């Protein structure tokens, strides 16, 4: 089975090549966190599509140059990345707001949050914006962030299904 084009990886590669045209495939692989073969595959594809040109700088050293089409692709991928990030941000906020509404309707003004990373950070900010206190004490609903889902564990032991709202991300 072949590799699947990854717009995020293409964006990262184009940015790294623009910053350092003399970067080796091994160096790019280290920066992107993938195997050299994966970088080779992506670079060949970008070259075939006319987004990157390769020049021989020395006997075994290559010099990568982003073409005008590559610069346009990088700009488009950047805009797409930002738009998708905002869609995900809004999705998480909507789910958290729905969870907080359920918690408030049950008579609570404190929650415990379980989760790490960017999604949990968005949930913490949403709590602050909605004047919901975050507590480590028991006896309050525990909101567990798992991926993009938020589970409510009630103090009486009941678990509310994940608040998922619309899973559609356009």
N, C-alpha and C positions, 0 to 999 in steps of 0.2 A: 504494500500500500504506500502511495507517495505522500509527500508532505502537502499540507493544505496552506495556501497563502494566508498570512496573518497580517492584517492592516496595521496592528499595533507594532508588530515586529518590523514591518517595512518602515514605519515612521521612525522607530528607534534607530534602525540602520541608516536611514537617510540623514538623520540628525548627527549621528556619530561620524559618518563619512564627510559631511559638510564641515564638521569641526576639525577632523583630522584625515585628510585625503590619503595620507601615508599609512593609515592603520592597516595592520595585517588582519587576515581572517581569524587568526588565533586571538589577537587582541580584541577584535569585535566579538568573538564568541565569549570571551571572558566578561566583557562589559554587558552583553545581552543575557548571559547565563544559559547558553545553549552549546551544543557540540559544534565543532568547526565544520563538520559536514552539513549541518543545518544552515550555517552562515553561507557556505559555498552554494547551496541550493538556492537560497534567497537571493544572493548576489547574481547568480546566473540568470535567474528569472527577471530581476530588475534590469540587467544588461540587455536581455532579449527583448524586453518591452521598451527599451530606449530611455529608461529613467537614470541609468548610470552608465558611464563609459569607463573602460579599463585601459590604462596605458602601462607599458612596461617601463619602470623607472630604472631598474638595474636587472642584472641577470635573472634573479628569482624574485624580485620585488615588484609588486604591482602598485599602481597609483589609481585611486578611484576618483572619478569626477562626476558630480551630479549635473545632469543636463537640464536645460530649461524645463523640459517636461517633468523631470524629477523634482525640480523646485516646485512646480505647480502641484504635483502629486503630494509632496510633503505638506504644502499649505492646505490642500483638501483633507488629507488625513488628520492634520492638526485640528481643523474645524470639526470634523466628524468625531474625533476623540473628545473634544470639549463638549459638544452637543450630547454625546452619549453619557458623559460623566454627569452632566446636569440632569439628564433624564433619570439616571440611577439615583442621584441625590434627591430629586423630587419624589421618586418612588419610595425610598426609605423614609423620608419625612412623612409622606401620606400614611404609610403603614404605622409609623410610630405615633402619629396624631390619632389614628384610629384606635390603637392600643391604649393610649392615654385617656381617650374618651371613655372606653370601657372601664378603665380603672377608676376614673372620677365618678362614673355612674354607680359603681359599686361602693362609693363612699370613701375612697382613699385619696390622700394627697402626697403620699410617699411611695416610692418604688425602689426595688433593688435592680440594678442592671448587671447582666452577666454577658460579657463579650468583649472582644478586643478588636482593634483596628479601626479603619476609617468609618465603617458602617456603625460601629458602636459609638464612635465620636459624634457622628451625626445624630444618633439617638440621644446622647447626653445633651447636646446642644438643644435638641427639640424639647427635652424635659425642662431645661432652664427657661426657654422661651415660653413654655406653657405653665410656668410656676409650679412644676412638679418636683418635689424634693427627692433627691437620690439618697438612699439610706442603705447602710450595711446591716441594719437590725432586721431580725426576723419579724414576722407578723405583718408584713406588707407584701403585695404582689411582686413576684420576681419576673422581670422581663428578660428572656434569654434571646440573644441575637445569634442566629445561625445562618450564615450567608446573608441573604436578603430577607429572611423570614424572622418574625418576632413572635416568640411563644410567651404566653402569660401563664405563670404558675401561681395559683391563688393560695393564700395562707392555709385554707382548709384542705389543701391537697389536690384540688381540681386543676386540671390543665386545660386552658383554652386553646383551641387549634390555632395554628399560626395565622397571624393577620397577614394576608397576602394581597388583598385588593386586586387590582389589575396587574397581572404578570406581564402584560404586553409591553415590550420596550421597542419603540420604533426608532 
